Amino acid sequence: MTGPVPPPPGDPPRPAPTVGPAFPVSPARSEQAFPVAPLEPVAPRYGGGSLADVLPSALAVLGVPGAADLLGLAPKLAGVRRVAVLLVDGLGWYQIPTAAPYAPTLAGLAATVGRPLTSGFPSTTPTSLVTLGTGVPPGAHGVLGFKVRVPGTDRVLSHIEWTGDPEPLRWQPVATQLERARAAGVAVTVVSRPEYAGSGLTLAANRGGDYRGAADADALAAAMLTALAAGTGPTLVSGYHPDLDRHGHLSGVGSAPWRVAATVVDGLLARLVDGLPRDAALLVTADHGQLDVPVADRVDFDADPGLRAGVRVLAGEPRVRYLHVEPGAADDVVAAWSAVLGDAARVLHRGEAVATGWFGPVPEEHLCRVGDVVVVCRGTSAVVATRSEKPIESRLVAYHGADTAAEMTIPLLVVRG
């Protein structure tokens, strides 16, 4: 590997990457644990063990016609008329042991009522939020990464900064599970940060619910419990908490700020569990895990002419890169990136990447959002771009996006009122 990125001035040396072991479960539940090391690849379990299956299963519990209980929740949740779904950004299954000393409620729930699922691919927030909201794999809904090229242009769309162009209902045409629930007579509420209201990503993932802004964990718990208790009919409440992921990116998994954020998550869970109505259930999940990436394992796209040759547009993110290349350059780009990265990444043509099943089926209209060449980092490697992307993006401590168990494996905690 070449082109390591220097650490920000004044940064102390980082310890070895933190990814954590698989969370220990009771012997009766041990068959549900993934028997893989944190850096081993994990395939998405679409259709019965993935983030895409959470809301369809919740709708089945609520009696929505045609909803499939892909996760088998109905026997445990018989009689439940209200369901709250909380997504904690960055709360990977493999990070729970690191959080456990600071989050006893979380640790206890994971050990007793928890099971691992997979995210979709890439294991990144925009893709996962829309996968949860629509109940379909990423290939179907088309939000296929953190940043993707807008077909027919050289513009790169950052889904977390998406303000309406492209038009959300065209870019993401699949009806959401919230829309489906509302059409069946379920009262639907979305609780998230006030600044996310009306964004392209919110409309792509959560259209169909009444939006309630909540500026912090206390406000989130209060708003979710209020919405859950309102009315007498079937009710669905979807909540989102972003801070654990943010502190992991900025300071690292297991850092002091991350531990404080884990404590806040624990208080949020405790309050929600304590406040559940008797006919309600709480489902807690995540969008992805995280892992720390040492400076020595970073390659700088902007510092290596061999990587830049033939690449017209760089998209994706440091753990999964989408390369849109000049006409006829795909084979040369694959060869050049393979030579530079070696065992640190898999470098595939688009067709090869789609054929792995990472995205689920990808319709023709969404194929061009995937790069002509797809680079998926192995181990703790990353491809940053110190000049062509925002400087902060190459200075983060923890990343996600690839298909390692530490990034792809997420919890599902199921609690009855």
C-alpha positions in Angstrom: 0.0 0.0 0.0 1.2 3.5 -0.7 0.3 7.1 0.1 -0.5 6.9 3.9 -2.4 10.0 5.2 -0.7 11.8 8.0 -2.7 12.2 11.2 -4.2 15.6 12.1 -1.7 17.8 13.9 -1.4 17.1 17.6 -3.2 13.7 17.5 -1.8 11.2 19.9 -0.9 7.7 18.6 -4.0 5.5 18.2 -4.2 2.1 19.8 -4.8 -1.0 17.8 -8.0 -1.0 15.8 -11.1 -1.7 17.9 -13.7 -4.0 16.5 -14.6 -6.2 19.4 -15.6 -9.9 19.5 -19.0 -11.3 18.7 -21.3 -10.5 21.7 -21.7 -13.6 23.9 -25.2 -14.9 24.1 -26.8 -17.5 26.4 -26.3 -21.1 25.5 -30.0 -21.4 24.4 -29.4 -18.6 21.8 -25.8 -19.5 20.8 -27.0 -20.8 17.4 -27.9 -17.2 16.4 -24.4 -15.8 16.8 -22.3 -15.4 13.7 -19.3 -17.8 14.1 -16.9 -15.5 12.3 -14.1 -13.2 13.3 -14.8 -9.5 13.1 -12.8 -8.9 10.0 -14.1 -11.9 8.0 -16.6 -11.1 5.3 -20.4 -11.6 5.9 -23.0 -11.8 3.2 -26.3 -9.9 3.6 -29.1 -12.1 4.8 -31.9 -10.7 2.7 -35.2 -12.4 3.2 -35.0 -13.6 6.8 -32.1 -12.1 8.7 -31.4 -8.6 7.5 -32.3 -5.0 8.3 -34.7 -5.1 5.3 -36.8 -7.6 7.1 -37.5 -5.6 10.3 -40.4 -3.4 9.3 -42.2 -6.0 7.2 -42.1 -8.2 10.3 -43.3 -5.4 12.5 -46.2 -4.7 10.1 -47.2 -8.4 10.2 -47.3 -8.2 14.0 -49.7 -5.2 13.6 -51.9 -7.1 11.2 -51.2 -5.2 8.0 -52.5 -7.4 5.2 -49.9 -9.0 3.1 -47.0 -8.1 5.4 -44.5 -11.0 5.8 -43.2 -11.9 9.3 -39.7 -12.7 7.9 -38.1 -12.6 11.3 -40.7 -14.7 13.1 -41.7 -12.0 15.6 -45.4 -12.9 15.8 -45.3 -15.7 18.3 -43.4 -13.6 20.9 -45.5 -10.5 20.2 -49.0 -12.0 20.0 -51.5 -9.3 21.2 -49.1 -6.4 20.5 -50.9 -3.4 19.0 -48.2 -0.8 19.2 -44.6 -1.2 17.9 -41.7 1.2 18.3 -38.6 0.7 16.2 -35.4 2.5 17.3 -32.4 2.6 15.0 -29.2 3.5 16.8 -26.6 4.7 14.3 -23.3 2.8 14.5 -24.5 0.2 17.1 -23.0 -2.9 15.5 -23.4 -6.3 17.2 -19.6 -6.6 17.4 -19.3 -3.2 19.3 -21.7 -4.2 22.1 -19.0 -5.9 24.2 -17.0 -2.6 24.1 -20.1 -0.7 25.2 -21.2 -3.2 27.8 -19.4 -1.6 30.8 -21.0 1.7 30.1 -24.4 0.4 28.9 -25.7 -2.3 31.2 -29.3 -2.1 29.9 -28.0 -2.6 26.3 -25.8 -5.5 27.4 -28.5 -7.2 29.3 -31.0 -6.9 26.4 -28.4 -8.2 23.9 -27.7 -11.2 26.0 -31.4 -12.1 26.7 -33.6 -10.8 23.9 -31.0 -10.0 21.2 -30.1 -11.7 18.0 -27.7 -10.6 15.2 -28.9 -9.5 11.8 -27.0 -8.1 8.8 -27.3 -4.7 7.3 -27.5 -4.4 3.5 -24.5 -3.5 1.4 -22.7 -1.1 1.5 -22.9 -1.0 5.3 -23.5 2.7 5.4 -26.1 5.0 6.9 -28.1 6.3 3.8 -28.3 2.8 2.3 -29.4 1.3 5.6 -32.0 3.9 6.5 -33.7 3.4 3.2 -33.3 -0.4 3.4 -35.1 -0.2 6.8 -37.8 2.2 5.6 -38.6 0.4 2.4 -38.1 -3.2 3.5 -36.2 -4.1 0.3 -32.5 -4.6 -0.5 -30.5 -1.7 -1.7 -30.5 -2.7 -5.4 -34.3 -2.3 -5.4 -34.5 1.1 -3.8 -31.4 2.5 -5.5 -29.7 4.4 -2.6 -26.6 2.3 -3.3 -24.0 4.1 -1.2 -23.0 7.1 0.9 -22.1 9.0 -2.3 -23.0 8.0 -5.8 -22.6 9.5 -9.2 -25.8 10.9 -10.7 -26.1 9.0 -14.1 -25.4 11.1 -17.1 -23.4 13.7 -15.2 -20.1 14.0 -13.3 -21.9 15.1 -10.2 -21.5 13.1 -7.0 -24.6 13.0 -4.8 -24.0 12.8 -1.0 -27.1 11.3 0.3 -26.7 12.9 3.7 -26.6 16.3 2.1 -29.5 15.7 -0.3 -31.9 18.6 -0.5 -34.2 17.7 -3.3 -32.2 17.3 -6.5 -32.6 14.6 -7.8 -36.3 14.5 -6.8 -36.6 11.9 -4.0 -39.6 10.1 -5.3 -38.0 9.5 -8.6 -34.5 8.7 -7.2 -36.1 6.3 -4.7 -39.4 5.1 -6.2 -40.2 2.2 -3.8 -43.1 2.8 -1.5 -42.0 2.8 2.2 -43.3 0.4 4.8 -44.6 3.5 6.7 -46.8 4.3 3.7 -48.0 0.8 3.6 -48.8 0.8 7.3 -50.7 4.1 7.1 -52.8 2.8 4.1 -53.8 -0.1 6.3 -55.0 2.2 9.1 -51.9 2.2 11.3 -51.0 5.5 13.0 -47.4 6.2 11.9 -44.9 8.6 13.5 -41.3 9.3 12.7 -39.1 10.8 15.4 -35.7 12.1 14.5 -33.5 15.3 14.6 -35.4 18.5 13.6 -32.8 19.4 11.0 -33.5 16.1 9.1 -37.2 17.0 8.4 -37.9 17.2 4.7 -34.5 16.2 3.5 -34.1 14.0 0.5 -32.9 11.1 2.6 -35.9 11.4 5.0 -38.3 11.4 2.2 -36.7 8.4 0.6 -36.6 6.4 3.8 -39.5 7.6 6.0 -42.2 9.2 3.9 -45.6 8.2 5.1 -45.1 9.1 8.8 -46.0 12.2 10.8 -42.6 13.8 11.6 -41.6 14.8 15.1 -38.4 16.6 15.8 -36.3 15.5 18.8 -33.0 17.3 19.4 -31.5 14.8 21.9 -31.9 11.4 23.5 -34.3 12.7 26.2 -36.5 14.4 23.6 -36.4 11.3 21.4 -37.6 9.0 24.2 -40.3 11.4 25.3 -41.6 11.8 21.7 -41.5 8.1 20.9 -43.4 7.2 24.1 -46.0 9.9 23.6 -46.6 8.8 20.0 -46.8 5.2 21.1 -49.4 5.9 23.8 -51.6 8.1 21.6 -54.8 6.6 20.3 -56.2 3.2 20.7 -55.6 1.5 17.3 -52.5 -0.1 15.8 -49.5 2.2 16.0 -46.0 2.3 14.6 -43.3 4.7 15.8 -39.9 4.9 14.1 -37.0 6.6 16.0 -33.4 7.5 15.1 -30.4 8.3 17.3 -27.2 9.4 15.5 -24.6 10.3 18.2 -22.8 6.9 18.8 -21.8 6.8 15.1 -20.6 10.4 15.1 -18.3 9.9 18.1 -17.0 6.6 16.7 -16.1 8.4 13.4 -14.5 11.4 15.2 -12.7 9.7 18.1 -12.8 5.9 17.6 -14.7 2.9 18.9 -14.1 2.7 22.6 -12.8 6.2 22.9 -13.9 8.4 25.9 -16.4 10.3 23.8 -17.8 7.1 22.3 -18.2 5.6 25.8 -20.1 8.7 26.9 -22.3 8.3 23.8 -22.9 4.6 24.7 -24.0 5.7 28.2 -26.5 8.0 26.6 -27.8 5.2 24.4 -28.2 3.0 27.5 -30.3 5.7 29.2 -32.5 6.0 26.1 -33.1 2.3 26.0 -33.9 2.1 29.7 -36.4 4.9 29.4 -38.1 3.4 26.4 -38.3 -0.1 28.0 -39.7 1.3 31.3 -42.3 3.4 29.5 -43.7 0.8 27.1 -47.4 0.4 27.3 -48.6 -3.2 28.1 -49.7 -3.8 24.5 -46.5 -2.5 23.0 -43.2 -3.8 21.8 -39.8 -2.1 21.2 -37.5 -3.3 18.4 -33.9 -1.9 18.6 -31.6 -2.2 15.7 -28.8 -0.4 13.8 -27.6 0.6 10.4 -24.1 -0.8 10.6 -21.1 -1.3 12.9 -17.7 0.4 12.8 -14.0 -0.3 13.0 -11.0 1.9 13.5 -8.7 2.3 10.5 -5.0 2.9 11.4 -3.2 5.7 9.5 -0.8 3.1 8.1 -3.7 1.2 6.4 -4.9 4.2 4.4 -4.2 4.8 0.8 -4.6 8.3 -0.7 -6.3 8.4 -4.1 -5.1 11.9 -4.7 -1.4 11.1 -4.0 -1.1 8.1 -6.3 -1.1 8.7 -10.1 -1.6 5.0 -10.7 -4.9 5.1 -8.9 -6.1 8.3 -10.6 -5.3 7.1 -14.2 -8.5 6.4 -16.1 -10.8 7.4 -13.3 -13.3 10.1 -14.3 -15.4 10.2 -11.1 -14.6 8.9 -7.6 -17.7 8.0 -5.4 -18.6 5.7 -2.6 -16.6 6.2 0.7 -13.2 5.1 2.1 -14.2 1.5 2.7 -16.2 0.9 -0.5 -15.2 2.9 -3.6 -17.2 3.3 -6.8 -14.9 4.2 -9.7 -16.6 5.7 -12.9 -13.9 5.4 -15.6 -13.1 6.8 -19.0 -14.5 4.8 -21.9 -12.6 1.6 -22.4 -10.5 2.0 -19.3 -12.2 -0.4 -16.9 -9.8 -3.3 -17.4 -6.8 -1.1 -16.9 -8.3 0.5 -13.8 -9.0 -2.9 -12.3 -5.4 -4.0 -13.0 -3.9 -0.8 -11.6 -6.0 -0.7 -8.3 -5.3 -4.4 -7.8 -1.6 -3.9 -8.1 -1.6 -1.0 -5.7 -3.9 -2.4 -3.1 -3.0 -6.1 -3.3 -4.7 -8.1 -0.6 -6.0 -4.9 1.1 -9.1 -4.9 -1.2 -11.2 -6.7 -3.7 -11.3 -4.9 -7.0 -14.2 -5.9 -9.2 -16.0 -4.9 -12.4 -19.5 -3.7 -11.8 -21.1 -6.9 -13.2 -18.9 -9.0 -10.9 -19.9 -6.9 -7.9 -23.6 -7.2 -8.6 -23.3 -10.9 -9.2 -22.0 -11.4 -5.6 -25.5 -10.6 -4.4 -24.3 -7.8 -2.1 -27.0 -5.4 -3.3 -29.7 -7.9 -4.0 -31.2 -7.7 -7.5 -30.3 -4.4 -9.2 -32.7 -3.2 -11.9 -31.3 -1.6 -15.1 -32.2 1.9 -14.0 -30.1 1.6 -10.9 -27.0 -0.1 -12.3 -25.2 3.1 -13.3 -25.2 4.3 -9.7 -22.7 1.6 -9.0 -19.2 2.3 -10.3 -17.8 0.7 -13.4 -15.3 -0.6 -10.9 -16.1 -1.5 -7.3 -13.4 -1.5 -4.6 -14.2 -3.2 -1.3 -11.6 -2.9 1.3 -10.5 -5.9 3.4 -9.2 -5.9 7.0 -8.8 -2.4 8.3 -7.8 -0.7 5.0 -9.4 2.4 3.5 -9.0 4.5 0.3 -9.2 8.2 1.3 -9.1 11.3 -1.0 -7.3 14.1 0.8 -7.8 16.8 -1.8 -10.9 15.8 -3.9 -13.2 15.2 -0.9 -13.8 17.2 2.3 -10.7 17.1 4.5 -12.6 15.7 7.5 -13.5 12.6 5.5 -9.9 11.4 5.4 -9.2 12.4 9.1 -11.9 10.2 10.7 -10.8 7.5 13.1 -13.5 4.9 12.5 -15.2 3.9 9.2 -17.7 1.5 7.9 -19.2 0.5 4.5 -17.5 -2.8 3.6 -18.7 -6.4 4.2 -16.7 -7.4 7.3 -18.6 -8.9 10.2 -17.7 -5.8 12.4 -19.4 -3.5 9.9 -22.3 -5.7 8.6 -23.6 -7.3 11.7 -26.2 -5.4 13.6 -28.5 -6.2 16.6 -32.2 -6.8 16.8 -33.4 -6.5 20.4 -37.1 -7.4 21.0 -38.8 -6.2 24.1 -42.5 -6.5 25.1 -44.2 -4.0 27.3 
